[in-house]
Amino acid sequence: MTDIQTAAPKFLVEQGTTNRKDTVRNEEQIRETAREFEAFFLSQVLNSMSSGLETDSMFGGGESEKMFRGMLNDEYSKSMSRNNSVGIADAVYREMLALQEVK
């Protein structure tokens, strides 16, 4: 995932484009950045939620399960973001566009 703090300023400093193709491409990049931010946020929430789960001592546990659970949470968060199930990306997208219009 890209870091939202490094991706957002790149869009904000660009001055208004005159070419419609560039504008559409820029909006697609902003939309993708918003989705990545939502996926990162959801991953953090899921990791926090699953941190207190107990593992089955007979078949599970250990560092391998902790790593797998983190990767599984990342994939869950990407899937939720792609399916637009939470809506954080839409709010971030609208805010990034509004910030771009102000400049």
C-alpha positions in Angstrom: 0.0 0.0 0.0 1.2 3.5 -0.6 1.4 5.9 2.3 -1.4 8.4 2.2 0.8 11.2 3.5 3.2 10.9 0.6 0.5 10.4 -2.1 -2.0 13.2 -1.1 0.4 16.2 -1.5 1.3 15.1 -5.0 -2.3 15.6 -6.1 -2.8 18.8 -4.1 0.1 20.8 -5.6 -0.8 20.1 -9.2 -2.4 23.1 -10.8 -5.6 22.7 -12.8 -5.0 20.7 -15.9 -6.4 21.8 -19.2 -6.6 18.4 -20.8 -9.7 16.3 -20.0 -7.7 13.1 -20.3 -5.3 14.3 -17.6 -8.1 15.4 -15.4 -9.8 11.9 -15.6 -6.5 10.2 -15.0 -5.9 12.5 -12.0 -9.3 11.7 -10.6 -8.7 8.0 -11.0 -5.4 8.3 -9.1 -7.2 10.2 -6.3 -9.9 7.5 -6.2 -7.2 4.8 -5.9 -5.4 6.7 -3.2 -8.7 7.1 -1.3 -9.3 3.3 -1.6 -5.8 2.5 -0.3 -6.3 4.8 2.6 -9.6 3.1 3.5 -7.9 -0.3 3.2 -5.1 0.8 5.5 -7.5 2.2 8.0 -9.7 -1.0 7.9 -6.5 -3.1 8.3 -5.6 -1.3 11.4 -9.1 -1.8 12.8 -9.2 -5.5 12.0 -5.7 -6.0 13.5 -6.8 -4.2 16.7 -10.0 -6.3 16.9 -8.1 -9.6 16.4 -5.3 -8.8 18.8 -7.2 -10.2 21.7 -8.3 -13.5 20.2 -7.0 -16.6 21.8 -5.5 -19.3 19.6 -6.1 -23.0 19.8 -3.0 -24.4 21.6 -3.2 -27.8 20.0 -3.1 -26.8 16.3 -2.4 -23.0 16.3 -0.6 -20.2 17.9 2.9 -19.0 17.6 4.5 -16.3 15.4 3.4 -17.9 12.2 -0.3 -17.5 13.1 0.2 -13.9 14.1 1.8 -13.2 10.7 -0.9 -15.0 8.9 -3.7 -13.2 10.8 -2.1 -9.9 9.9 -1.9 -10.8 6.2 -5.4 -12.1 6.3 -6.7 -8.9 7.8 -4.9 -6.9 5.1 -6.6 -8.9 2.4 -10.0 -8.6 4.2 -9.5 -4.8 4.3 -8.6 -4.6 0.6 -11.6 -6.6 -0.3 -13.9 -4.4 1.8 -12.4 -1.3 0.2 -12.8 -2.6 -3.3 -16.4 -3.5 -2.7 -17.1 -0.1 -1.2 -18.7 -1.7 1.9 -17.7 1.0 4.4 -17.6 4.3 2.5 -14.5 5.9 3.9 -12.9 6.0 0.5 -15.8 8.1 -0.9 -15.5 10.7 1.9 -11.7 10.9 1.5 -12.1 11.2 -2.3 -14.6 14.0 -2.0 -12.4 15.8 0.5 -9.3 15.5 -1.7 -11.2 16.9 -4.7 -12.5 19.8 -2.6 -8.9 20.5 -1.4 -7.7 20.5 -4.9 -10.4 23.0 -6.0 -9.5 25.5 -3.3 -6.0 25.9 -4.7 
